[in-house]
Amino acid sequence: MLIPNITQRLRELTTLLCTTDAIGAEQAYIIASFFRDFGETNAVISEAIQMAETDADQLQTNVGSLLSAIADYEDTDRTKLLQADFKAIVDAHINTFEEPQKAAQQRATDLRHVHRELSNRLDWIADMDSEEYKQLDAECDKAKAAYDEASAENIALYNRCRAEKMKYAFVYYTEPEFIDILIAKLRRICESILADLKNGKEAADE
């Protein structure tokens, strides 16, 4: 169910804020994931409407637990969160993947030039049975193998860097204050649900 899931994730988020010394890429990802996964609060309302008809007591319990988790979050010192710059955090994280990839790309480019130069020199040797040709041909093969290895490394690092960029793209566009705004909205929804349940129970008792 959605509401218990939000409660669990919010408690984990609160624990993270209480135990971490600084917001890094991993922490920013966890925090931003909460907003990404639960930012559409209409789903909470839909679940509440359905449960109000089928299991109002369980709904009241679930909402009460969420309100308790919200209170714990709001009582937590969130200075580290609100001062965090997610864009800068993501940029720094991606840079740890981009720099090795750029270096690998340069190595591959340099080795490609070496191989091309040797290959061009080889083309100008007419006697393919000469020692000069055989020696240069061996050097050319060695250069080609080195280039292929460097190129494979470059491709692997590029794919890894691209995967990290895709993974953290939504984090880059999440502002820390979005979390507080979402929590406040969830609190209002929970209070409204409990009020509706109370009114419904009073009406049923009349």
C-alpha positions in Angstrom: 0.0 0.0 0.0 1.1 3.5 -0.8 0.7 5.2 2.6 2.7 2.7 4.6 5.4 2.8 1.9 5.6 6.6 2.2 5.8 6.2 6.0 8.7 3.8 5.8 10.6 5.8 3.2 10.1 9.0 5.2 11.5 7.4 8.4 14.5 6.2 6.4 14.9 9.7 5.1 14.7 11.2 8.6 17.3 8.7 9.8 19.6 9.6 7.0 19.4 13.3 7.9 20.1 12.5 11.5 23.1 10.3 10.8 24.9 11.8 7.8 27.5 14.5 8.2 27.1 15.9 4.7 24.9 15.5 1.7 26.7 13.7 -1.0 25.6 12.1 -4.3 24.3 9.0 -2.7 22.3 10.9 -0.1 21.0 13.4 -2.6 19.8 10.5 -4.8 17.9 8.9 -1.8 16.3 12.3 -0.9 15.4 13.2 -4.5 13.9 9.7 -5.0 11.4 10.4 -2.2 10.1 13.4 -4.1 10.2 11.6 -7.4 8.2 8.6 -6.1 5.7 10.4 -3.9 5.4 13.9 -5.4 2.1 13.0 -7.1 -0.1 13.2 -4.0 -3.3 12.5 -5.8 -2.4 8.8 -5.5 -2.6 9.1 -1.7 -6.0 10.6 -1.9 -7.2 7.9 -4.3 -6.0 5.2 -1.9 -7.6 6.9 1.0 -11.0 7.1 -0.8 -10.8 3.4 -1.6 -9.8 2.3 1.9 -12.4 4.5 3.6 -15.0 2.3 2.0 -13.3 -1.0 2.6 -11.2 -0.7 5.8 -11.6 2.7 7.5 -9.9 1.5 10.7 -6.7 0.4 8.9 -6.7 3.7 6.9 -6.9 5.6 10.2 -3.9 3.6 11.5 -1.9 4.1 8.3 -2.6 7.8 8.3 -1.7 8.1 12.0 1.6 6.4 11.4 2.4 8.7 8.5 1.5 11.8 10.6 3.9 10.5 13.3 6.7 10.0 10.7 6.0 13.5 9.4 6.2 15.0 12.9 9.6 13.2 13.4 10.8 14.6 10.1 9.7 18.2 10.9 11.4 18.0 14.3 14.7 17.0 12.7 17.4 19.5 12.0 17.2 19.9 8.2 19.9 22.5 7.8 22.2 20.2 5.9 19.4 19.4 3.5 18.2 22.9 2.9 21.7 24.2 2.3 22.6 21.4 -0.1 23.2 22.3 -3.7 22.0 19.2 -5.6 23.2 20.6 -9.0 26.8 21.0 -7.7 26.7 17.6 -5.9 25.6 15.9 -9.1 28.1 17.8 -11.2 31.0 16.8 -8.9 29.8 13.2 -8.9 29.5 13.0 -12.7 33.0 14.6 -13.0 34.5 11.6 -11.3 33.3 9.5 -14.2 33.9 12.1 -17.0 37.6 12.7 -16.2 38.7 9.1 -16.5 36.6 8.8 -19.7 38.2 11.9 -21.2 41.6 10.6 -20.4 40.8 7.2 -21.9 39.4 8.9 -25.0 42.6 10.9 -25.4 44.7 7.7 -25.1 42.7 6.0 -27.7 43.0 9.0 -30.1 46.8 9.1 -29.6 47.1 5.4 -30.3 44.9 5.7 -33.3 47.2 8.3 -34.7 50.3 6.1 -34.0 48.7 3.2 -35.8 47.6 5.3 -38.7 51.1 6.7 -39.1 52.7 3.2 -39.0 50.1 1.9 -41.4 50.8 4.7 -43.8 54.5 4.0 -43.7 53.9 0.4 -44.3 52.0 1.2 -47.5 55.1 2.8 -48.9 57.3 -0.3 -48.6 57.1 -2.2 -51.8 59.0 -5.3 -50.8 56.6 -7.1 -48.4 59.3 -9.8 -47.8 61.9 -7.3 -46.6 62.9 -7.2 -42.9 61.9 -3.5 -42.8 58.4 -4.4 -43.9 58.1 -7.4 -41.5 59.4 -5.3 -38.5 57.1 -2.4 -39.3 54.2 -4.7 -39.9 54.7 -6.2 -36.4 54.9 -2.7 -34.9 51.7 -1.9 -36.8 49.9 -4.9 -35.4 51.1 -4.1 -31.9 49.9 -0.5 -32.2 46.5 -1.7 -33.5 46.1 -4.0 -30.5 47.0 -1.2 -28.1 44.4 1.1 -29.9 41.7 -1.6 -29.7 42.3 -2.1 -26.0 42.2 1.7 -25.3 39.2 2.1 -27.5 37.3 -0.6 -25.6 38.2 1.0 -22.3 37.0 4.4 -23.6 33.7 2.9 -24.7 33.2 1.1 -21.3 34.0 4.3 -19.4 31.7 6.4 -21.7 28.8 4.0 -21.2 29.4 4.0 -17.4 29.5 7.8 -17.4 26.3 8.0 -19.5 24.5 5.6 -17.2 25.4 7.8 -14.2 24.2 10.9 -16.0 20.9 9.2 -16.7 20.6 7.9 -13.1 21.2 11.3 -11.6 19.3 13.4 -14.1 16.2 13.8 -11.9 18.4 14.6 -8.9 20.0 17.5 -10.7 16.6 19.1 -11.2 15.3 18.5 -7.6 15.6 21.4 -5.2 16.0 20.4 -1.5 13.1 22.6 -0.4 10.8 20.5 -2.6 10.9 17.8 0.1 9.6 20.2 2.8 6.9 21.4 0.5 5.8 17.8 -0.2 5.9 16.9 3.5 3.7 19.8 4.4 1.2 18.8 1.6 1.1 15.3 2.9 0.5 16.5 6.4 -2.5 18.5 5.3 -3.8 15.6 3.3 -3.5 13.3 6.3 -5.2 15.7 8.6 -8.0 16.1 6.1 -8.4 12.3 5.9 -8.6 11.9 9.6 -11.2 14.7 9.8 -13.3 13.0 7.1 -13.1 9.7 8.9 -14.1 11.3 12.2 -17.1 13.1 10.5 -18.1 9.9 8.8 -18.0 7.9 12.0 -20.1 10.6 13.8 -22.6 10.6 11.0 -22.9 6.8 11.2 -23.5 6.9 14.9 -26.4 9.3 14.6 
